[in-house]
Amino acid sequence: MSLLEIEKIDTSYGDVQVIFELSLTVDKKEVVSIIGGNGAGKSTLLRTISGLMKTNAGRISFDGRDIHNQPPENIVTQGVVHVPEGRRLFPLMTVKDNLLVGAYNKRARADVQQTLEEVYELLPRLAERQSQLAMTLSGGEQQMVAIGRGLMAKPQLLMLDEPSLGLAPILIKDIFETVRKIADHGTTVLMVEQDVRHSLSLSDRGYVLEHGRVVMEGKAADLIDDPHIKKAYLGL
């Protein structure tokens, strides 16, 4: 049984359907990438899994439990944590206080100090910056705070939406190294990412979305070498 199982879901914004009969799975300790062009439905998929949007049809289960259309706070408590695009930090709060916001659910509050120390060990730059206001950090550091805040919720599955968006190339490298560390520590990762080459390079498997449908899936190494992927997403 996979950790996350999605079976033929439909999702709409009002009368406009965005996701059509989409199915995918994520196994424990995998890194899985979702790739596709703008408007393919990638962010909508993550928002649907995390309960921010409702499905019109289909089923989503996590660790054997039905979670589709549950309130987002219930889904977080069960171990699914969504780090949205755009960081969304509290700019006038310190790094430490931004991290602590992530530990609001009951399961995370019980071990908050230990989890904070683990996040600092994984992301030592955040320990160095813990007393700084979030607004004073670089873009890459702010993204690390957003990821660290997600980790404070003690996820089994961490979903990342465009973690490298808007960052300089040297900072993108740092972000992907961070994702690799998170995976190596045993957290399952589902990632939407515009940098297809980097995301597939650190992933086990990938899914390609076009117009709200899965049009291709497979091992990440095979997708990197696929002629369609090379032409459509790698510019080769």
C-alpha positions in Angstrom: 0.0 0.0 0.0 1.3 3.4 -1.0 1.5 6.3 1.5 -0.5 8.5 -0.7 -3.1 7.2 -3.2 -5.1 9.4 -5.5 -7.8 7.8 -7.6 -9.5 9.6 -10.5 -10.0 13.0 -8.8 -11.8 15.9 -10.5 -11.2 19.4 -9.1 -12.8 22.7 -10.3 -12.5 26.4 -9.7 -16.2 27.3 -9.7 -17.6 26.1 -13.1 -14.1 25.6 -14.6 -12.7 22.1 -14.2 -8.9 22.1 -13.7 -8.1 18.5 -12.9 -9.6 15.5 -14.8 -9.7 11.9 -13.5 -6.1 12.3 -12.1 -4.5 9.3 -10.4 -1.1 8.9 -8.8 0.7 7.3 -5.9 3.6 8.2 -3.6 5.3 5.5 -1.6 7.0 5.9 1.8 10.4 7.7 1.6 10.1 8.5 -2.1 10.7 11.8 -3.7 8.2 12.3 -6.5 8.1 15.3 -8.9 5.1 16.8 -10.6 6.1 18.6 -13.8 4.2 20.4 -16.4 3.6 23.8 -18.0 1.8 26.8 -16.5 -1.8 26.1 -16.0 -1.3 22.3 -16.1 -3.0 22.0 -12.7 0.1 21.2 -10.6 -0.5 23.7 -7.7 -4.3 22.8 -7.8 -3.3 19.2 -7.2 -1.3 20.1 -4.1 -4.1 22.3 -2.9 -6.6 19.5 -3.4 -4.5 17.0 -1.5 -4.0 19.4 1.4 -7.8 20.2 1.7 -7.7 23.8 0.5 -9.8 22.7 -2.5 -12.5 20.1 -2.7 -12.8 17.3 -5.2 -15.9 16.8 -7.3 -15.1 13.1 -7.8 -12.6 10.5 -6.9 -10.7 9.6 -3.7 -7.6 10.5 -1.8 -6.2 8.3 0.9 -3.2 8.8 3.1 -1.6 6.0 5.1 -4.7 3.9 4.5 -7.1 6.6 5.7 -9.6 8.5 3.5 -8.6 12.2 3.6 -10.3 13.8 0.6 -12.5 16.8 1.3 -11.4 16.8 5.0 -10.6 20.2 6.6 -7.0 21.2 6.0 -6.2 21.2 9.8 -7.2 17.5 10.0 -5.0 16.6 7.0 -2.0 18.4 8.6 -2.6 16.5 11.9 -2.5 13.2 10.0 0.9 14.1 8.6 0.4 15.8 5.2 2.1 19.3 5.2 1.9 21.7 2.3 4.6 24.4 1.8 2.9 26.7 -0.7 4.4 28.8 -3.5 5.6 32.2 -2.4 6.9 31.4 1.1 4.2 33.4 2.9 6.2 34.2 6.0 5.3 36.7 8.7 7.8 39.4 7.8 7.9 41.2 11.1 8.4 38.0 13.1 11.7 36.4 13.8 12.9 33.2 12.0 12.4 31.2 15.2 8.8 32.5 15.7 8.0 31.8 12.0 9.2 28.2 12.6 7.2 27.8 15.8 4.0 28.7 13.9 4.4 25.5 12.0 4.0 23.4 15.2 0.4 24.5 15.9 -1.1 21.0 15.5 -1.6 18.8 18.6 0.9 16.1 17.5 3.6 18.6 16.7 3.2 20.7 19.9 4.1 17.7 22.1 7.7 17.7 20.7 8.2 21.3 19.6 11.6 21.9 21.2 13.1 18.6 19.9 11.7 19.3 16.5 13.1 22.8 16.5 16.5 21.4 17.3 16.2 18.9 14.5 15.3 21.6 12.0 18.2 23.7 13.1 20.5 20.7 12.7 19.1 20.1 9.2 19.2 23.8 8.3 22.0 25.3 10.3 21.6 28.7 8.6 18.2 29.1 10.3 19.9 28.5 13.7 22.3 31.3 12.8 19.5 33.6 11.7 16.9 32.6 14.4 16.7 36.1 16.0 16.5 38.0 12.7 13.2 39.3 11.3 12.1 37.2 8.3 11.9 40.3 6.1 15.7 40.8 6.5 16.6 37.4 5.0 17.6 36.7 1.4 15.1 34.9 -0.9 16.8 31.6 -0.5 16.9 31.9 3.3 13.2 32.8 3.4 12.5 29.7 1.3 14.4 27.6 3.9 12.3 29.2 6.7 9.2 28.2 4.8 10.4 24.6 4.4 11.6 24.5 8.0 8.2 25.7 9.2 6.6 22.8 7.2 9.0 20.4 9.0 7.9 21.8 12.4 4.5 20.2 11.8 6.3 16.7 11.8 5.1 15.6 8.3 5.2 12.1 7.0 4.6 13.7 3.6 6.0 17.1 2.8 4.5 18.8 -0.3 6.6 21.6 -1.9 5.1 24.0 -4.4 7.8 25.6 -6.6 10.5 25.8 -3.9 13.1 27.4 -6.3 10.8 30.0 -7.8 12.4 33.4 -8.2 15.8 32.3 -6.7 19.2 32.9 -8.2 20.9 29.7 -9.6 23.4 29.4 -6.7 20.5 29.6 -4.2 18.5 27.0 -6.2 21.3 24.5 -5.7 21.0 25.1 -1.9 17.3 24.5 -2.0 17.6 21.2 -3.8 20.4 20.1 -1.5 18.0 20.8 1.4 15.2 18.7 -0.2 17.7 15.9 -0.6 18.6 16.1 3.1 15.0 16.0 4.1 14.4 12.9 2.0 17.5 11.3 3.4 16.2 11.8 6.9 13.1 9.7 6.0 10.5 12.3 5.1 8.5 11.5 1.9 8.5 14.4 -0.5 6.0 15.4 -3.3 7.3 18.4 -5.2 5.9 20.7 -7.9 8.9 22.4 -9.5 9.6 24.5 -12.6 13.2 23.5 -12.7 12.6 20.1 -14.3 16.2 18.9 -14.6 17.0 19.5 -10.9 13.7 18.2 -9.6 13.9 14.9 -11.6 17.6 14.5 -10.8 16.8 14.2 -7.1 13.5 12.3 -7.5 12.7 8.6 -7.6 9.7 9.0 -9.9 7.8 11.7 -11.8 4.4 12.6 -13.2 3.8 14.9 -16.2 0.6 17.0 -16.1 -0.9 18.6 -19.2 -4.3 20.4 -19.0 -5.1 18.7 -15.7 -4.4 15.2 -16.8 -1.5 12.8 -16.2 0.0 12.3 -19.6 3.2 10.5 -18.6 4.7 8.9 -15.6 7.7 6.8 -14.7 11.1 6.6 -13.1 12.7 10.1 -12.9 15.8 8.9 -14.8 13.7 7.6 -17.7 11.7 10.9 -17.9 14.9 13.0 -18.1 15.9 11.0 -21.2 12.5 11.0 -22.8 12.4 13.0 -26.1 9.1 14.7 -25.2 10.4 15.9 -21.9 13.6 17.1 -23.4 11.8 19.1 -26.1 8.9 20.4 -24.0 10.6 21.1 -20.6 14.4 21.0 -21.0 14.7 23.0 -24.2 16.7 20.3 -25.9 
